[in-house]
Amino acid sequence: MTTYHKPAFTASNNIKNIRLPFNGLYNSFLGSLLDDEIESLTQDRTDDKALLVNDFISDKVNYQDYNILLTDKYAIHLLEMINREYDCNIIYSNVDYEKMNLQNRGDNLWCDIDVSTLPSIETIAKLLDTDDDELWNDIEKLAENRFTSYSGFSSFYSPHIEELRYTPYRLWQDVYVSLIIEIMAINLDCVYNEGYEVGDIEQHIIESFNSYGGALEIALVCMNHGDSDKLNNLLMDDSE
């Protein structure tokens, strides 16, 4: 099977397993990508032909493999977008998709990163044309939002991270390093010079997906070879 994973890291104090910004596969843009592509491809067909294509995909795709490859590709596009827009080279590996279950409140997406390649707070603030203190305040607010306990949720981590301000990333717990990636993703709208609206990170990822064949290309990988040929023939068949 085709995979999008990069080689695993060797053991190092610089390697942290972080949670990536991710809204899950359900009721999200990622979860609807394949349906949207199929709708676009079959919009000039009869309803019966569109239904036939949808039923074929539902029956033949290995959705466990599909979800893993889809989230893996999303993670790569997100991190490479961050690298490009922040002019950095964050090295990452081992993308891991964790499906929602009774122990977690939603889908999670994790990966390993080498924090020696992560930009400093000062570097990020300079690129965003903001004050170091203002950026750090935003990170502290994000920590409070993520790690403050409330009724029905007991946090394992302190929401108070002021002592980390001048501590090297390699000494941070993994969950706190995740905050740096998240704040970089949140502020992506600030580093586009034009044509970028707040919240449009999803649209940029969709466009990047489409340039590589989109969700349908992933679905084809997650079928038996004979079934993928049949689907291609079905999509190209103009007869009604």
RALINPE-V497793 format. One record per pair of residues at least 12 apart in sequence whose C-alpha atoms are under 6 Angstrom apart, sorted by sequence separation. I is the first residue (numbers start at 0). J is the second residue. D is the distance in whole Angstrom. If there is no record, write none. Layout:
I,J,D / I,J,D
This chain:
96,108,5 / 146,158,5 / 95,108,6 / 95,109,5 / 94,109,6 / 95,110,6 / 143,158,5 / 94,110,4 / 142,158,5 / 93,110,5 / 92,110,6 / 93,111,6 / 92,111,5 / 91,111,5 / 91,112,4 / 90,112,6 / 71,94,6 / 90,113,6 / 89,116,5 / 89,117,6 / 23,106,5 / 7,92,6 / 5,92,5 / 19,108,6 / 18,108,6 / 19,109,6 / 18,109,4 / 17,109,5 / 17,110,6 / 16,110,6 / 16,111,4 / 15,111,5 / 15,112,6 / 14,112,6 / 14,113,5 / 13,113,5 / 13,114,5 / 13,169,5 / 17,173,6 / 65,221,6 / 16,173,6 / 15,173,5 / 18,177,5 / 17,177,5 / 61,221,5 / 20,181,6 / 60,221,6 / 60,222,5 / 59,222,6 / 33,214,5
